[in-house]
Amino acid sequence: MKKIVVLTGAGVSAESGIKTFRDAGGLWEGHDIMEVASPEGWRKNMEAVLEFYNQRRRQLLEVKPNAGHYALVELEKKFEVSIITQNIDDLHERAGSSRIIHLHGELLKARSTKDPSIIYEWAKDINPGDTCPLGSQLRPHIVWFGEAVPMIEMAAMETMTADAVIIIGTSMQVYPAAGLVDFAEKAKRIFYVDPKPAINYELSRAASLSVVAESATAGVPKVVKELLEQ
């Protein structure tokens, strides 16, 4: 076994104090998701969307990686590790993991609304009037509902070459990320770490599935320990 692909969701960052993307009521900290995470919401009320992500960004700068993030760094001592995350935080980077694919964008970046290739590192608030050299308003570098997921092809290619897959803290219900397991044809082991694991269609067909019904800080170190001891 040489290569491990890790698919992480909100659960791996929740124990650091970052609230999950949406609760059972379809709200994100009291906000309708489509109002703050869609092109329609942006066109309707740009100021409200900017302030929403400004609050998320401020919160992110106050929290730290947890034991789940740090355990994944240990895997790099023995394996080639690629982390494919649905999270928009930078906690994997801060913990020390070296290869991370952000499917849904990055909160600490801003990009041009006219040219998506113009991207800036951005750790402060984005305000109305903050523009790129083309004169267009900057927006959060986030993949909103209804937008393409530009990194999904790279994520699928990484998953295809994995000898093992670790899934952490995700409901496995949001596509296209939830369908990545279908590309793990080479994987000899698939681990699923979540206190409330949800087995979707792709996972139900995995013969080598090991479910660890624990939180990220408790379950991930156990999986990492098992892999390093092999």
N, C-alpha and C positions, 0 to 999 in steps of 0.2 A: 504494500500500500504506500503510495507516494503523494497523492493529491487529495486534499479535503476541501470541499466547498461547503460554506456555512451560509444558510439563509436565515436572516434575522428580521423580526418584526418588533412591534411596539413593546412587547413583553420584556425584551432584553434591556430596554432603557427605563422601563417603568420603576424599577427598584432604585434608580438613580434620582427619581423625583420628577421625571418627565411624564406628564399625563398622556394616556393613550389617545390615539387619533380620534376615536369616537366611542361613546358608550352605547348601551343597549337601546337608547332612545334616538340614536342617529344624530346626536349633537356633539359638538366639540367645545367643551367648556361653555355651554349655553348658546353656542352659535349654530345655526343651520349650516351644515357643511357646504351646501351649494352657494351660500352667500360669501364664504371665505376661501373656497377651494375650487373655483370654477372660473372660466373666462367670462361667463355671464355675470357672476358676482363682481368681478374686477371692473367690467364695463359699467355696472350699475352703481358701485360705490367704491372707487379706488382707495379713498382715504381710509375707509373702514377695513379694507383688506390689508393695507399697509400696516395699520396700527395693530391688527390681529397678529401678524407675523413679527412685528416689532416686539410685542409682548412675549411671543414664543422665543425670540432670539435673546432677549434679556434673561429669560429664565434659563435657557441653555447655558449661558455664560456663568451661571451660578452653581450648576450641578457638576458632578464628577462621575467618571466611569465606575462601574461596580465590579464585583467578583466575577460575574459572567463575562464581561468585556475582557478583563485581565486574563481569565483562564484561556480564552481563545488565542491570546498572544503566545502562550506557552506552546501551543501546537506548532508554531513556526520553528521551534527548535529541532523538530524531527520531520515535518511535512511541508510541502508546498500548500499554502492556505489561501483561498480566495473567499472573501466575505461579500455576499450579495445582500444588501440591506434595503428594506422598505422604509427605513427610518431616515429622517432628514437631519438628524443631529450628527455631531462629529465625535461621539464618545468612543467609537472603535478606533479612530485615528489617535485620539488622546491617550487611549490605553496602550497603544503601541503597535497595533496591527498594521501591516505594511501594504496590503492590497485590498481595497474596498471598492465595490461597485455600488453606487447609490441609484437605485431604480427610480426613486421619486424626487430626486433633486437634493439640494443641500441648503439648509437654512442660513449658513454663514457665507452665502454667495448671493450676488445680485446680477441680473442680466438685463440687457436692452429689450424693450418691447418691440423694437423694429428689426433687430438682427440678433437672433438667439445665440449666435456664436460669440457675441461680445459679453463676456462673463467676468465679474470682479469678485475677489475675496472681499467679504463685507461683514464686519462684526458689530456695526453700529446700526441705528435706525435707518430705514429707507423712508425718505420724506417726499411728498409731492414737490416736483421741481428738481429732484435729483435725476440727472439725465446722462446718457452716454454721449460720445462725440458726435453722433448723428442727430442729437437733439431730442431723442425720444426718452420718455420716462423709464426709469429703472423699476423692475419688479422683482419679487422674490424668485430665486432660481429653484422653483418647485414645480413638479408635474401635477397639474390640477386635473380634476375629473373632466373627461372629454378631450384631453390632450394625449398625444402619442407618448409612449414610454421609450425614449431613444436608446436606453441602455439594455433593453430586454434581449436584444440579439446577442450582445456580448455575454450577458448572463447565461443565456441558453448554451452558448459555446463552452463556457466555463463548466457548466453542469454536466455536459456531455462527456467531459474528460475526467470527471471526479471518480476516485476510488471509494470515497465515502462521502456522505452528505449529512450535515447536522442542521436540523431545523429548530429554531429557537423563538419562542414567544410570538407566534403568529397564528391566526385563526385558520390559515390555509383556505380561506374563502374568497379572497380578493384576487381577481385575475388582472393581468396575466401572470403575476408573481406566483400564484398558487399552482400554476401549471408547469412550473419549472421542473418539478420532480419527474415529470414525464420524460425529460431529457436525460435523466440519471441512469441510463441503461447499463453503463459500465460499473456503477457503484455496487460494491459488495455489501456495504452496510449503510443503513439510513437510520439516524437517531432523530427522535422528535421530542424536544424538551418544552413542556408547557404544562402549567398546573391544570388546565382544562383542555386537553388535546382534542382537536376535531379532525377526524380522519376523512379527508375528501376522497374523491374517486381515484385520483392519481396515487395517493398514499395507500389506499386499500389494495392496490395491485402490487405493492412492494413486498416481496417475499422476505426481505432482510430487514424489516422494520423493527426497531426497538423503541418503545415509548417510555419516556421518563416523565411521569406526571408530577413535576416539581417546578418551582420557580427557576428563573435563569441563574440566580446566585447560588442556588442549591444544586441544581441539576447539571449545569454546564461543567463545573469542575469535576464532577463524577465521570461524565462522558470523556472529557479530556484526559483524565487520569487513566481510564481504560485504554484509550487509543495510544497513549504514550508508553504504556506498559506492554503493549503487544510486541 
